[in-house]
Amino acid sequence: MFVTPAYAQAAGGAGGAFASFIPLILIFGIMYLLLIRPQQKKMKEHKAMIEALRRGDQIVTQGGIIGKVTKVKDDGEVEVEIADGVRVRVVKATISQVLSKTEPAAD
């Protein structure tokens, strides 16, 4: 009927509070290693790919359009030729892949 001193001692304490947070800390650590870090690496590689775009590169947009870069603009746009005489403006962030790179001009 009465609570024994052993149950009363086990119910509280700083060790019990910290032990209940260990699974949350482990879950966050695993999420960071498996999800967040690889996504940050992928974003960094995509940004480097976009910064390295040059005239003459053959690209694929996220919509699946394949074309050749004819002009790289400073305001986040690229002019892409998708057929003979057909040029469209594409936002740089929507470029998903560079199929073939052109060689830089020799100085």
Number of C-alpha atoms within 10 A of each C-alpha: 3 4 7 8 8 8 9 9 9 10 8 10 9 7 9 11 10 10 10 10 10 11 11 11 11 11 10 12 13 12 12 13 11 11 11 12 12 12 13 11 11 11 12 11 12 16 13 11 15 17 12 11 20 18 16 18 18 21 22 16 17 12 9 11 11 19 22 22 22 19 17 19 12 7 8 12 15 23 19 24 19 17 11 6 7 9 16 14 15 16 13 20 14 13 21 16 16 18 12 11 14 11 9 8 5 4 3
